Amino acid sequence: PGASAEFPRSWIGARPPPWFSSDDINKMKLLASGTVISKTRVPAHGQVLKVGLALAHSTVTYDPDQRCHYGLCGLIKRSEDLYEVLAFHLDRVLGLNRSFPAVTRKFENGLLPYRFTNGVARPIIWWASDIQHLDDANNDQNSFAVSWPQYQALLQKRCGMKDLTPGMDAVPCLSVKHTEWGKLALFDFLLQVHDRLDRYCCGFNPEPSHPCVEDMLRDRCRNPKELLLVHILVQKGDPTRLVFIDNAGRPLHPEENLNFRLLEGIDEFPRNAVSVLKSGCLQSMLLRSLHMDREFWETHGGYQGVNKLLYNIDRRGKVLLKYIEDHHLKVVNENS
């Protein structure tokens, strides 16, 4: 690819890469160009807004309370969360399809507070209305309450598989199929998302400013029973598949400090994603994909800035392939 000026000013109308479905494209268009017609605070998340969206050419009217039910809402997040857009593109390039569409956007709508319209690009993520949440107000960011020891036991039991491990009747299975955990671990390792499987930072050396240090969460690493998984979510319509949210991760996290705890207990990985890593095309595929998002591209300094991020992701892919080889782990088809 050449300089960023050679790329189209807007992805809308351009021929999308084959890893995006027509549903993805429609949702991305809604997020990128939909008019904000309503806003709602999200409890316990003061820096994000849930907004109702409408396309200019649409003649259908919806009750405001029903708009999100029909898939016409998005979540505007902090500018620091822009890597969620990169995560969405990575998810689709790898063929995982577990995250929700996300685009980068600068907002001008007068309905929004000034800090949302000050010219700073923010990510907006499509809002799914059927995420299954626990009733516990202190743990509503999960569909299931799972500790680290319980998670490791689930991995050993191989829930939902034909070769479910005998002799582990005392370990109750969740609705999540065993193969989902390999997808999650691969995704989180490439992005170095610690908050989901290792929010206590037990598997790497965090910076002093990291929340797990400031909140003294790392002290709990001595007692595994206190370690809880976070953002383990499913949709009510298909509770066998995980949903990936809050995926910003750390693309610039140094290679010498990678968190291998994210891979602990995983015995197999998805063939399609591993094939992309082996192809040597991950970086170029992601470049092609992110060309569609003009605001992300320009916010990160064009080709050179984006390519730097993607180089790190590609390097982690090579590290992961060596890990799979060294540990003699299986690579399986989706329906295995």
N, C-alpha and C positions, 0 to 999 in steps of 0.2 A: 504493500500500500504506500501511497505517496503522502504528501503533506495533508493536514486536516482540511485545508481549503478545497481540496479536490473532491471531498465527500459531499453528498447532498445536504442542503441546509435543514431538511426535515426528513425523517424516515417515513412519514405518512405518505402513502402512494407508491413508495419504493417496493420492489419485489422482496418479500421477506425470506429469510433463510428457511430451509425445510424443517428445521426443528421446532418452529412455531406452528401451532395449530391455528385454524381460523378463529377459534374461540379466544386464543391468546391475543391475536391481532385485534379483534374487536374490543377486547378489554383494554389493551394498550392504547388504542385510539380514544376510548372513553376517558382514560386517565390523563392522556396527553392534551386533549382538546375539549373535554367536557366542561361546561359552565357550572361553577359552584353555586348551588341554589339553596343549600342548607348546611348547617354546621352543628356538631354535637361534641361536647367534651367527653373524653374517655376516662372513666373513674380510675384514679391512681396513676394516670399518665398525663400529667399536666402540660407536657411539651408537644403533644400530638393532638390532632383534630380528626374526627370522622366527618366526612362531608358527603352530601348528596350531589350527584352530577347529572347533567342533562346535555345531550348533543343538540346542536342548533337545528338540525334537519328533522329531529324527532317530533312527531305529532301526537305521541302517546302521552297521556297524563297519568301520574301515579299519586296516590295518597302519600304525603311525606313520610309517614310512618312505615309505609310498605316499600319505599324506594330501595332500601338496602336488601329487602327480601328478594327483589327482582334483579339484584346484582348491579345496582347503579350507585354504589358508594365506594369511597376510597378513604384510606388513612394517610393523612399528611404527617410525615415524621420530621425529625430534626435534620438539619443539613449534615450533621456528623454521621447520619445513617445512610448516606448516599451509596455506600458499598452494598446496600440491599439490592440495588439495581444490578450491579455486577453479579451478585449471588443468583438473582433470577435468571440472567442470561447463562450463567454456568450450569444451573439446574437443567435448563432446556437443552443446551449443547450436549450434556452428558446423558440426556434421555431419562432423567430421574422423574421429572414432572411432579414434584412434591411441594413446590413453592408457588406463591401467587404472583400474577403479573405485577410488575413495578416499572415505573418510568421516572425520569428526572424532569422537574418542571419549575418554572418561575411563575409565581402567582401574582395577579393584578386585581383580583376581585375585591370590591369594597366591603363585601360581607365578612372578610377575614380580618383578624387583628393585624396591626402593622408589621409585627415581626414575621408574619407569613407573606408579606407583600413588599418587603424591602429590597427586592432584587436578588436575593440569595437563593440559589437553586436548592430544592428539597426533593426527597423521594416521595412519591405517592404510590401506595400499594393497594391493589384491589381488595375490597373487604368481603370476606365470606361470612354469611350470616348463620351457617350451620355448624360452627366449630363447637365441639363438645367440651364444656368446662365443668370442673368440679364445683360443688356448691359451697365449698369452704372459701370464705372471702380472703383468707390468707394464702390460698393456694389455687386461685382461680385461673392461673396461667398454665394449667395442666388439665389433660383429660383423665389422667391417672396419677395417683400418688405413688412414686417409685423411688426407693433408695438405691444407692450404688450396689450394695450386696444383692438386693432383689433383682436389679437389672442384670448383674452377672449370672445369677441363677437362671433367669429367663433365657439368656443367651445359651447356656448349657442345655436347657430343656428343649430348645428348637420348636417353639410353639407354632402350631399350624402346619407343620411339615409331616410328611409321611414317615420320616425316620425320627419322630419325637423320641427323646432320650428316655428309656425306661428307668424305673426306680427313682423318679423325681416327682412322685405324686403330691408331695407336700408343697411343691412350688406351683402356685396358681398362675395360669396363663392369662395374659391380657388378651384383648381382641386383636392385637397387632401381630401380623405374620412375621416369622423369624427373619425373612429376607429383607424386611424394612430396615432393620438395625444396621445392616451392612451399607445400605444406601445412605443412611444418616451419618454413619461414621466416616465414610468416604467424603461426603459433602462437607462435613464439619472440619475434617482434617485439611482439605484443600483450602478452605477459607480461614482456618484456625478460629472457628467459632467455639469459644470455651464455655459460654454461658449455659449451654444446654446439658452437656454430659459432664462438664467439669467446672461448674461455676465457682468452685472453691480454689481453683488454680493449683490442684495437687500435682498436676503432670508437667509443669513448666515453671520457670522463674519469672514471676510477674514484675513489672515496674512498680516502684513505690506508690505511684499515683493510681494504680489499677484498683477498681472498686473492691476486689476481693481482699486486697491488702488494707485499704482504708477502713473497710467494714470488719476487718479481722476475721473474715470467713476462712482464711487459710489455716487458722488454728484448729479447725475441725478435721483436717486431713488425718489427724492421729486416730480418729474414731470413725471408721467407714459407715457405721450405722446412722451417723448424723448427716451424711452426704446425700442430698436429694437431687434428682434430675429435674430440670426445669424446661418448660416449653415442649413437653411430650404431649402432642396434640393429635387428634383425629377429627374428621368430619362425621357428623351423625349418619350421613348417607352411606359411608363406607369406613367403618371403624377398624378395618384390617390394614389400612394404609395410613402412615404417618403424614402429618402436615408440617412443613418447615416454615416457621415464622421467625422474625427478629434475626435475620441472617447476615447482618452487616459484616461480622468477622473482622479479621486483621490481615489484609493482603500484604502489608509491609512488615509483618512480624518476622524477625530474623530466622533464617534457616537453622542456625545452630541452637535455637531455643524452641523447636517445634514440640507440640504437645502430643506425644505418642499415647498418652493415656486415653485419648479419644478413640483409639483402635483396640483397646484392651478387651479381650473376650470375643471379638468378632472373628468368625471362622470362614466367612465367605463374602464375596463382593459381586455386584451386578456385572454381567459380561459386557453389556453395551457400554457402560461407563468406562470399564477397564480397557475396552477396545479403543475408545477415543483417546485415552491416555497413552496407549501403546502406539497409536498411529503417528504421533509426532505433530498432529494437526491442531491440538487443543488451542494453542496460542492464536493461530491464524483464524480458527473458527470463532473464537471469542472476539477477535478484532472485527471480523465481518459482522458479528451479531451486535456489538456495541456501536457500530457505525449508525445503526438505526436510531440511537438515542442521542440527538444532537446536543442537548443540554449536558448530559453526562460527559460526552466527548470533550466539549469545550471547557467545562468546569475543571476537568482533570488535565488540561494542557494539551489537548489534541493527541496526535498519534504517539508522540514520545512519552507523554505522561501516562496514557492508557496502556501502552505497550510495557512500561515498567511494571505496572500492577500485574499484567498478564504473564510476564516473564516469571514472577514469583510464584504464581499459581501453577504454571507449567513445571517449574522446578520441584514444587511439592508433589506434583503428579509423578515425576520420576522417582522421588524418594518413596512414595507410596508403592509404586511398582516393585521396587527393590524389597520393601518390607513384605509384600505379598509373596515374593519369591523366596526370601530368606526364611519365612515362617511356614512355607508350604501350604498356603491358604487356597481355598477353592474359589474359582470364578464360575458363577452359575447363571443360567438363563432366568428370565423373569418368572417363569412358571415352574421352576424346579422345586 
